């Protein structure tokens, strides 16, 4: 069982410490302090709508009196204010469903709430009767749009037509449809290069005899515009020229709202700014070049954090990092990491694991979406099978092609020494070669996804200098999520991963390149890296092929808690691809506590078909879903 507690320290005033929503010291802001209710007033309420289903639910959901019926109001004025606001709230709910002739009555001790003065004497508890007659449902009648954007347009500039969302004669006259239709009419002009497009006028007429709503909308497209001069405001350590270049905006190019949105995302990805916005001038000048101002506030330059892990098998581990997020003024990032693990009692320093490393990232080297990444690492790991001492380096580029597709390619090298290996003896390896990665990710969240797909492929073509062998290593992993509803409360998640390695015999392949399975991110219920190849002498070594997968059902009970049930499987083979009949299987259940950082998870798993020496059960603790 492992526990992790990590924190981040930023330069600046200390305002307190909060963990999982509990404030241990420091003061709350005024907005967080609830006012003491003076003269609390309770009430008994009846709520009659004469309707069922959607209409009844919408009216009850809109009513503050109904929603707060278990809570006292702040005196008679507070009770009356709540009642009076309900008239408008429930009227809007009726309009949103196409009911424009409804009647709403809110009686407080027999008097209409709208006619009661604030200083009235109302008995405690009050008796409230809410009665709503929704009336007939209206449909759209005559619909007229003046100055509609011309077509056809390129696919990337297409905007969903108002008719496609129900803004059409004969359709139910939802009030929200009118607002949504206006948004699309304006956006159609914006996509054509008219940034100041707006609704000039709107006339909505309800014809009660025919139960129809006639709508006339006039669009003012404004002036056509191109990207004009771009200024930067608020930089202290950042190079303003780099900020402009990183947006990818080109002065003189046609205005495109998609380009502005992408520019905002590119600047946010730098992780340098506490806040940022790209603001256009109020008017388009006569020359058509619309000026922009990028207004930013930078974050602290440096950041560091510490963490600790405790495992019943692996002992205590401590780790820390130091980060500089803007070395030379163009968002160059340097991160240094250090870790010491395997600390047991009594202390035996020769059993400790050590790891040190540094990563340098230079964004925007060719395009705003291209990063240069270079890293070095050194580590010593004491594993049950062997002790590994290694030093390695990587340098390459990472490219974000679209919002969902990314990739990377580069050069890598590693020198490693393996000792105390009972299967193959002491060995030294030196590998040089390339690495490649490609990923598709359209998940709605990385820590708690409820829908979407994640697919990642890696390939490592290497040459090993000591034994003079070519080695090829590749993996492919896919994850998918199905939301059985619209709120993410019932989710089915699935994951599958396969890997293969081409090259010489296992004895001439660096063990850190071989495949293992087992553990919290693999097959729960088994020890970390405990699923591998039996060497015939009772030892488990890595294998040439890997196949593993998981299926997990997730249920969220409320804003704070949820539960999961899962089945994992995995297999590692020496010289043939895994056979499904030989999978190691594990199953279990878990609980989730949801925080702003992601769900805290606690999983308990058992091996379904254990081998001799496998544990009876295993516990896993972490932040974020298991996959």
Steps between C-alpha positions, in 0.01 A plus 500: 500500500642839405409852610601823326485853637636772276487878528604797292663810646484829315676827572253746650307561820380202701124504519441167667509130431215303355489124444203329335283806567582525873672822608747436780610860558460840338189708452212471260407776259193712572316329215541163674351616832128432518284774646312410815133478421308762697144423609488159329165430338382152409202405287283213385457486123269331252591501131238429236578520128232283345778353286732203511846410384712770337274796572445415866869431553609824332263709712607338825864534398454871427325579830723615786211459740472132407873437483569665837192367678712332767697818572373805690486838328658816640201673651181606326686714239716200406196276465317754284805563282531130436132473409509800265804370317313174441250675271775588251688174544196280435385723212840451337472124555162499322634707211795264462252217446279696259221604741428872458152527647557360846364635830696490826358556845705504822278539807657566841235445767234562236651823355677531167872543572537782244255717696641450852711792634847416642400611853193275512440276800511138386438218750772243575499256331348649184267305273590526133297370208656507152264438211608503136283464192741454211242563231542376142834432338599734216682421177704722272301683233653748258881525531685778321875559503647809334868510397572132530861406424550382141608152404636258412808516723804273549439207736717650775279813503166323504266584788198291591191651342225634732255264330708205616439586865122545466469862382245412235129553440292239678767409756438552872583865582761452771625844607854369520484403133464867404814593694691205355388589146630854550835370616534291185395785272767723655764228498441436129606858425795478738626192318499705179723769651253738665604520868245761608190321370204542734123477519364839398136431591270225617119496493315212666120500482276241663175435315278342762205403275732299272741404780797602291809714551611726215866606506679765292877534541729752334876434498755782472818339359716803570824559314724239341834479684849362483741440785665832582791598724535290816621649828591334828425635846603366841820307421785529750732210416354381170618630164196686353607420144505128585153527652369644173683240290372215716137592425552412133294805400619664178433873450318549173329160508121483497341511843396151608355426847651153485847654468435716805387200703807303393725794591349507850563126539861531382579770754329304780708191416818691584395483868664836562194720547273518800240669281481606137255635248519615139295815464393660173457873446147634533470597134640377170714784354443629150796298370336180627797402721350422841754559782536250783647526847625193688455570872682260732605451860801276553531225757793466739816396317592214731308220655597197701324209660562205727332165535522171683391141445461220751456139394483194720730314258717775350547715811516878520580730209551877487514712189515862396523725198607854414353680201594820320226584252668785308879478487584745220177687435341265247332252736802267507429249775755318715387233745733311734379186679651290778374189676619264771291187560520155655572644846433230754572443864759429612666735250703326232625764259621239251134403447388854416378601154630831364384703202605839373402677181446822315277602209534812285213609274522776240155578353433642157823400327354455147131574546301610805406134548853353480712449813863396539536263796832379643547288811766317697454246776699283738359233727579199712219252564517196728243256360427142607654367176804725471654835589503755217728802470439717194558836344306619195417797283235599248457790260216547254200701394137479610229616261137578569329450163142566611308524827489120508807377309859532621830328437871505566825372355859518612831340593570299815799333661550303821786323676394250765653239727304207645639301790380224734291351219451134596373409153750665263779627726662845502472686168569841347299655217530815292211589272468782248218568258176682437164525670161586361159563651156580363176555690133574441313635803149642497410413859302759692744477793838341567446434872132401488388425142139410432502486119741493209798300383871491571736315266879510526771319304873499572792361304868478602750384233831449683849364452672332796878557486629239749345198325465675163130432450209688348196521729151621415240569767140612442183545708140584418244598762133597462251625758134582457219628722121472470270729698164331558318827551584867467658581834791257525350310794509159325812435296642183346876527435714254308872477426720268294875509446734288294874505454762317300878491484715384208863412539743245647444257785376634833849471648631762255216751548519764778251390769350847519379457140323170573132488588351437843142527632336531839428787736267797529537619141493151352342192660372580846520224757858410404828653607671769294686339204424155642347361178772397257679193368596207722867419434457141623680564827216677677604850390284740298669689218364742243351378176490580131123538469235668715121494500289656774160662541242628746126552520368731771147610593481836676206638696491848651257534791524878557745789472743335742491122480492220247585133460650269237516131420768366268661199336863514375700249301853475373757262355870518410664249263859420407489393135139506388210741521287461814222244499170609658468171689815584699398845618556588866167639622423733788174654618386740766306803610592853597371828634554850364504835679473785253716811539599795282826316423314191382353198679696347786483125453528201729481162325501154656577208267555127519672270248244267342748235383807560718828315478707387793637807674238745375331713773154427632392858433640842414401859578567798275477872582541784250363817341296474181323199356710188445486567123 
